[in-house]
Amino acid sequence: MTFNYNAEPHALAGKTLLVTGASDGIGRALTQGFCAYGAHVIALGRSQEKLEALFDEIEAQHPGRITIHPLDFASAQSEDYKTLAAALSEQFESLDALIHNAALLGARSPIEFYPDSDWTSLMQVNVTAAFGLTKALLPALARSEDARLIFTSSSVGRKGRAYWGAYGITKFAVEGLMQTLAEEVENVSNTRVMSFNPGGTRTAMRRDAYPAEDPQTQPTAESLLPIYLYLLSPAGRKFHGQAVDARGFEG
Ligand SMILES: NC(=O)c1ccc[n+]([C@@H]2O[C@H](COP(=O)([O-])OP(=O)(O)OC[C@H]3O[C@@H](n4cnc5c(N)ncnc54)[C@H](OP(=O)(O)O)[C@@H]3O)[C@@H](O)[C@H]2O)c1
C-alpha cells in the first residue's frame, strides 16, 4: 500500500538539506523532490558530470535551490568533510537534514570467496564516509530547530542474508552508528536520528542485485518522496533511534 501524504507545496521552504549519492537513483529523485518543495539541497556525489546535469535540470525549474559538491567517498578524508562543513556554515545558518544515501553494492558471494577489495571499499564508502560526514556536520545539525539525520539501510542490514557479503554487513554498521548517535544526541540537541530502509526500488543498484527481475515490478525512487517529506515534517520527530521501513509505512 502506498503511503498517502499531501505535504504543503512549500513544506521545505527555508530548510537546508544535504543528500549524499544525489547523482543517481533514490538520491537524485529525493534531491529533485526536495527542491520542488522549496528546500535548498546540497547534493553530494562522486561524478561532477552527473551532478552538473542534475544542477542544470533543477536550476531550470527552481533557480537557486541546489548546490552541488563533488566528493568521492572512496578517497575522502576528514579534511574534506571539515572543508565542506566550513563552507556550509558560511553559507547557511544550520543544516536541517543530513540524508546518508550513497552506497556501493559490491559482490554477492559467500564470505569464503568474498573479494577483499570489495570489503575494503564498501566499508569505506558505506560506513567510514557516513561516520566522517556525520562527525563534521553534527554541529550544523545541532543549530537547526528540528533536524533529521537519516541513514539509509536495507533489509539485509537488519537480518543477515547469505551471499550479500559486505553490503549487508555495512548496513548493520550503519544501524549501529544510528543507534549510538540517537542516544548521544537525545537530550542535547533537536536532531532526530533514524535509519530508513527504502525496500526494493527501481534503480541501477536494484538492477545489479537482481538482473533477471522485471524493473517494472519495483516502485520508483520518486514514490519514496512522500515518506521522506513526512519524516522531515514536524510529525517525523517521533522517530528517533528507530529503524523505519518504506514498506508498510503508515506514519
Ligand atoms: N534500490 C534498492 O532497491 C534499495 C533497497 C534497499 C536499500 N537501498 C539503499 O538506498 C540507497 C540508494 O540506493 P540506489 O538504489 O539509489 O543506488 P544507486 O542508484 O546505485 O545510487 C547510489 C548513489 O551513490 C553514489 N555513490 C556510489 N559510490 C560513491 C562514492 N564512492 N562516493 C560518492 N557517492 C557514491 C552513486 O554515485 P554515481 O552516480 O556516481 O554512481 C549514486 O549517486 C543506498 O544506500 C542503498 O543501499 C536501495
The ligand as an SDF file (V2000), in Angstrom:
LIG
                    3D

 48 52  0  0  0  0  0  0  0  0999 V2000
   17.3630    0.3430   -4.7840 N   0  0  0  0  0  0  0  0  0  0  0  0
   17.0040   -0.5330   -3.8570 C   0  0  0  0  0  0  0  0  0  0  0  0
   16.2480   -1.4930   -4.1480 O   0  0  0  0  0  0  0  0  0  0  0  0
   17.4900   -0.3800   -2.4380 C   0  0  0  0  0  0  0  0  0  0  0  0
   16.9930   -1.2340   -1.4540 C   0  0  0  0  0  0  0  0  0  0  0  0
   17.4110   -1.1010   -0.1300 C   0  0  0  0  0  0  0  0  0  0  0  0
   18.3180   -0.0920    0.1830 C   0  0  0  0  0  0  0  0  0  0  0  0
   18.7990    0.7290   -0.7840 N   0  0  0  0  0  0  0  0  0  0  0  0
   19.7450    1.7850   -0.3930 C   0  0  0  0  0  0  0  0  0  0  0  0
   19.2910    3.0290   -0.9060 O   0  0  0  0  0  0  0  0  0  0  0  0
   20.4140    3.8900   -1.1640 C   0  0  0  0  0  0  0  0  0  0  0  0
   20.3420    4.4050   -2.5890 C   0  0  0  0  0  0  0  0  0  0  0  0
   20.4110    3.2980   -3.4560 O   0  0  0  0  0  0  0  0  0  0  0  0
   20.0670    3.3910   -5.0220 P   0  0  0  0  0  0  0  0  0  0  0  0
   19.3010    2.1750   -5.3310 O   0  0  0  0  0  0  0  0  0  0  0  0
   19.5410    4.7300   -5.3480 O   0  0  0  0  0  0  0  0  0  0  0  0
   21.5330    3.1910   -5.6320 O   0  0  0  0  0  0  0  0  0  0  0  0
   22.2110    3.7840   -6.9410 P   0  0  0  0  0  0  0  0  0  0  0  0
   21.2000    4.0580   -7.9830 O   0  0  0  0  0  0  0  0  0  0  0  0
   23.3380    2.8510   -7.2460 O   0  0  0  0  0  0  0  0  0  0  0  0
   22.7930    5.1750   -6.4430 O   0  0  0  0  0  0  0  0  0  0  0  0
   23.8300    5.1900   -5.4910 C   0  0  0  0  0  0  0  0  0  0  0  0
   24.3600    6.5930   -5.3540 C   0  0  0  0  0  0  0  0  0  0  0  0
   25.5320    6.5320   -4.5060 O   0  0  0  0  0  0  0  0  0  0  0  0
   26.6060    7.1740   -5.1820 C   0  0  0  0  0  0  0  0  0  0  0  0
   27.9160    6.6350   -4.8400 N   0  0  0  0  0  0  0  0  0  0  0  0
   28.3690    5.3890   -5.0440 C   0  0  0  0  0  0  0  0  0  0  0  0
   29.6680    5.3120   -4.7020 N   0  0  0  0  0  0  0  0  0  0  0  0
   30.0320    6.5430   -4.2760 C   0  0  0  0  0  0  0  0  0  0  0  0
   31.2520    7.1110   -3.8260 C   0  0  0  0  0  0  0  0  0  0  0  0
   32.3740    6.4030   -3.7900 N   0  0  0  0  0  0  0  0  0  0  0  0
   31.2740    8.4130   -3.4810 N   0  0  0  0  0  0  0  0  0  0  0  0
   30.1490    9.1590   -3.5550 C   0  0  0  0  0  0  0  0  0  0  0  0
   28.9670    8.6960   -3.9890 N   0  0  0  0  0  0  0  0  0  0  0  0
   28.9250    7.3940   -4.3640 C   0  0  0  0  0  0  0  0  0  0  0  0
   26.2990    6.9010   -6.6610 C   0  0  0  0  0  0  0  0  0  0  0  0
   27.0990    7.7410   -7.4800 O   0  0  0  0  0  0  0  0  0  0  0  0
   27.2040    7.5020   -9.0870 P   0  0  0  0  0  0  0  0  0  0  0  0
   26.0090    8.2030   -9.6610 O   0  0  0  0  0  0  0  0  0  0  0  0
   28.4910    8.1300   -9.4530 O   0  0  0  0  0  0  0  0  0  0  0  0
   27.1750    6.0170   -9.3080 O   0  0  0  0  0  0  0  0  0  0  0  0
   24.8150    7.1970   -6.6880 C   0  0  0  0  0  0  0  0  0  0  0  0
   24.5590    8.5750   -6.6810 O   0  0  0  0  0  0  0  0  0  0  0  0
   21.6570    3.0460   -0.8700 C   0  0  0  0  0  0  0  0  0  0  0  0
   22.1050    3.3270    0.4380 O   0  0  0  0  0  0  0  0  0  0  0  0
   21.1390    1.6210   -0.9600 C   0  0  0  0  0  0  0  0  0  0  0  0
   21.9250    0.7430   -0.1890 O   0  0  0  0  0  0  0  0  0  0  0  0
   18.4020    0.6200   -2.0850 C   0  0  0  0  0  0  0  0  0  0  0  0
  1  2  1  0
  2  3  2  0
  2  4  1  0
  4  5  1  0
  4 48  2  0
  5  6  2  0
  6  7  1  0
  7  8  2  0
  8  9  1  0
  8 48  1  0
  9 10  1  0
  9 46  1  0
 10 11  1  0
 11 12  1  0
 11 44  1  0
 12 13  1  0
 13 14  1  0
 14 15  2  0
 14 16  1  0
 14 17  1  0
 17 18  1  0
 18 19  2  0
 18 20  1  0
 18 21  1  0
 21 22  1  0
 22 23  1  0
 23 24  1  0
 23 42  1  0
 24 25  1  0
 25 26  1  0
 25 36  1  0
 26 27  1  0
 26 35  1  0
 27 28  2  0
 28 29  1  0
 29 30  1  0
 29 35  2  0
 30 31  1  0
 30 32  2  0
 32 33  1  0
 33 34  2  0
 34 35  1  0
 36 37  1  0
 36 42  1  0
 37 38  1  0
 38 39  2  0
 38 40  1  0
 38 41  1  0
 42 43  1  0
 44 45  1  0
 44 46  1  0
 46 47  1  0
M  CHG  2   8   1  16  -1
M  END
$$$$
